[in-house]
């Protein structure tokens, strides 16, 4: 069992925590439970992996507030919300913020396990994206502000002559900057440069 397969259950109801733990462990998952959002945040470390099964309504910080705080901290973990009742606007809001699913209690075990499998797959994909960012970030940070400006215009499809006119610099200067950009980023062509630049953007 690796860290990417861990499941964190956050629910103020002890009976729900126990039943979810038994269900998930029977399916072969490693499970840690927390009685509140605050308790989870206190234990949450950067680089934590897996997925969260999160009660939407809890005393103190509720599930949606915890999701927002995790996003603010850059903790990119798939979330499955559980709630005694849900509305379409609330469901849409949480899904847009990155939730995998919004399930109504009492939750169907088969549906929950299906959502967990989807969440764990998404978590692995997020790890790959983060690894890509970490690999290219030093290369992009080596660019000067002018080189970054020219890189973005180049990715948009502007020619060197068009960039020169827009920035009021010579064609030769643009070509020189483009050569430096390719060398610093390690890109061999425009398509690869666009891929490298896109890896620093949030999904």
C-alpha positions as CSV (number, residue, x, y, z in Angstrom):
1,X,0.0,0.0,0.0
2,X,1.6,3.3,-1.0
3,X,0.7,6.8,0.1
4,X,-1.3,7.5,-3.1
5,X,-3.8,4.9,-2.0
6,X,-4.5,6.2,1.5
7,X,-8.0,7.4,2.4
8,X,-8.8,10.1,5.0
9,X,-12.3,10.2,6.4
10,X,-13.4,13.4,8.0
11,X,-16.8,13.3,9.8
12,X,-18.0,14.4,13.2
13,X,-20.3,11.3,13.5
14,X,-18.3,8.5,15.1
15,X,-20.7,5.8,13.8
16,X,-20.2,7.0,10.3
17,X,-16.5,7.1,10.7
18,X,-16.5,3.5,12.0
19,X,-18.8,2.1,9.3
20,X,-16.7,3.8,6.5
21,X,-13.5,2.5,8.0
22,X,-14.8,-1.0,8.0
23,X,-16.2,-0.7,4.4
24,X,-13.0,0.7,3.0
25,X,-10.6,-1.6,4.9
26,X,-12.7,-4.6,3.7
27,X,-12.0,-3.3,0.2
28,X,-8.3,-3.3,0.9
29,X,-7.7,0.4,1.6
30,X,-5.6,2.1,4.3
31,X,-7.9,4.4,6.3
32,X,-7.3,7.2,8.8
33,X,-10.3,9.0,10.4
34,X,-10.7,12.5,11.9
35,X,-13.6,13.9,13.9
36,X,-13.3,17.4,12.5
37,X,-11.9,19.5,9.7
38,X,-9.7,21.3,12.2
39,X,-8.2,17.9,13.4
40,X,-7.5,16.9,9.8
41,X,-5.8,20.3,9.1
42,X,-3.6,19.9,12.2
43,X,-2.4,16.6,10.8
44,X,-2.2,17.6,7.2
45,X,1.2,18.0,5.7
46,X,2.4,19.3,2.3
47,X,2.7,16.4,-0.1
48,X,0.0,14.3,1.5
49,X,-1.5,11.9,-1.0
50,X,-4.6,9.8,-1.4
51,X,-8.2,11.0,-1.2
52,X,-10.6,12.5,1.4
53,X,-14.1,11.4,2.2
54,X,-15.5,14.6,3.7
55,X,-18.7,15.3,5.6
56,X,-20.3,18.5,4.2
57,X,-21.9,19.8,7.4
58,X,-19.8,19.7,10.5
59,X,-19.6,21.9,13.6
60,X,-16.9,24.6,13.3
61,X,-15.3,24.4,9.9
62,X,-17.6,22.6,7.5
63,X,-16.5,20.4,4.6
64,X,-16.7,23.1,1.9
65,X,-14.6,25.5,4.0
66,X,-12.0,22.7,4.4
67,X,-12.0,22.1,0.7
68,X,-11.4,25.8,0.1
69,X,-8.6,25.9,2.7
70,X,-6.8,22.9,1.2
71,X,-7.0,24.5,-2.3
72,X,-5.6,27.7,-0.8
73,X,-2.7,25.7,0.7
74,X,-2.0,24.0,-2.6
75,X,-3.0,20.6,-1.2
76,X,-4.3,18.9,-4.3
77,X,-6.3,15.9,-3.1
78,X,-9.5,14.5,-4.6
79,X,-12.5,15.0,-2.3
80,X,-15.7,12.9,-2.0
81,X,-18.4,14.8,-0.2
82,X,-21.0,13.1,2.0
83,X,-24.1,15.0,3.2
84,X,-27.5,14.3,4.8
85,X,-29.0,16.5,2.1
86,X,-27.6,18.2,-0.9
87,X,-28.8,20.7,-3.4
88,X,-27.8,21.1,-7.0
89,X,-26.1,24.5,-6.5
90,X,-24.0,23.1,-3.6
91,X,-23.1,20.0,-5.6
92,X,-22.1,22.1,-8.6
93,X,-20.0,24.4,-6.5
94,X,-18.0,21.6,-4.8
95,X,-17.5,19.7,-8.1
96,X,-16.2,22.9,-9.7
97,X,-13.8,23.3,-6.8
98,X,-12.4,19.8,-7.5
99,X,-14.7,17.3,-5.7
100,X,-15.0,13.9,-7.4
101,X,-18.5,13.3,-6.2
102,X,-21.2,14.5,-3.8
103,X,-23.1,11.6,-2.2
104,X,-26.1,11.7,0.0
105,X,-26.2,9.8,3.3
106,X,-26.9,7.0,4.0
107,X,-24.4,6.4,1.2
108,X,-24.5,3.3,-1.0
109,X,-21.4,1.3,-0.4
110,X,-20.9,0.2,-4.0
111,X,-21.3,3.8,-5.2
112,X,-18.9,5.1,-2.6
113,X,-16.2,2.5,-3.5
114,X,-16.6,3.3,-7.2
115,X,-16.1,7.0,-6.3
116,X,-13.1,6.1,-4.2
117,X,-11.4,4.3,-7.1
118,X,-12.1,7.3,-9.4
119,X,-10.7,9.6,-6.7
120,X,-7.5,7.6,-6.3
121,X,-6.9,7.5,-10.1
122,X,-7.4,11.3,-10.2
123,X,-4.9,11.7,-7.3
124,X,-2.3,9.7,-9.2
125,X,-2.9,12.0,-12.2
126,X,-2.5,15.1,-10.0
127,X,0.8,13.7,-8.7
128,X,2.1,13.4,-12.3
129,X,1.1,17.0,-13.0
130,X,2.9,18.2,-9.9
131,X,6.0,16.3,-10.8
132,X,5.9,17.8,-14.3
133,X,5.6,21.3,-12.8
134,X,8.6,20.7,-10.4
135,X,10.7,19.5,-13.3
136,X,10.1,22.5,-15.6
137,X,9.8,25.3,-13.0
138,X,13.6,25.8,-12.6
139,X,14.0,26.1,-16.4
140,X,11.2,28.7,-16.8
141,X,12.4,30.7,-13.8
142,X,15.8,31.1,-15.6
143,X,14.1,33.2,-18.2
144,X,14.3,37.0,-18.0
145,X,11.0,39.0,-18.0
146,X,11.6,39.9,-21.7
147,X,12.3,36.3,-22.6
148,X,9.1,35.2,-20.8
149,X,7.1,37.8,-22.7
150,X,8.5,36.7,-26.0
151,X,7.9,33.0,-25.1
152,X,4.2,33.7,-24.5
153,X,3.8,35.6,-27.7
154,X,5.6,32.9,-29.6
155,X,3.3,30.2,-28.1
156,X,0.3,32.3,-29.3
157,X,1.6,31.8,-32.8
158,X,3.2,35.3,-33.4
159,X,6.1,35.4,-35.9
160,X,9.4,37.1,-34.9
161,X,8.5,40.0,-37.2
162,X,5.1,40.5,-35.5
163,X,6.7,40.2,-32.0
164,X,9.4,42.8,-33.0
165,X,6.7,45.3,-34.2
166,X,4.6,44.8,-31.0
167,X,7.5,45.2,-28.6
168,X,9.3,47.9,-30.7
169,X,12.5,45.9,-30.9
170,X,14.5,44.5,-33.8
171,X,13.8,41.3,-35.6
172,X,17.4,40.1,-34.7
173,X,16.8,40.8,-31.0
174,X,13.6,38.7,-31.1
175,X,15.5,35.8,-32.8
176,X,18.3,36.1,-30.3
177,X,15.8,35.9,-27.4
178,X,14.0,33.0,-28.9
179,X,17.3,31.1,-29.2
180,X,18.0,31.8,-25.5
181,X,14.5,30.6,-24.6
182,X,14.9,27.3,-26.3
183,X,18.3,26.8,-24.8
184,X,17.2,27.6,-21.2
185,X,14.0,25.6,-21.4
186,X,15.6,22.6,-23.2
187,X,12.8,22.8,-25.8
188,X,13.7,21.7,-29.3
189,X,10.7,23.3,-31.1
190,X,7.6,25.4,-30.6
191,X,5.3,22.5,-29.7
192,X,7.6,21.3,-27.0
193,X,8.0,24.9,-25.7
194,X,4.2,25.2,-25.5
195,X,4.0,21.9,-23.6
196,X,6.7,23.0,-21.1
197,X,4.9,26.3,-20.5
198,X,1.5,24.6,-20.0
199,X,2.9,22.4,-17.3
200,X,3.2,25.4,-14.9
201,X,-0.5,26.3,-15.3
202,X,-3.0,25.1,-12.7
203,X,-5.5,22.6,-14.1
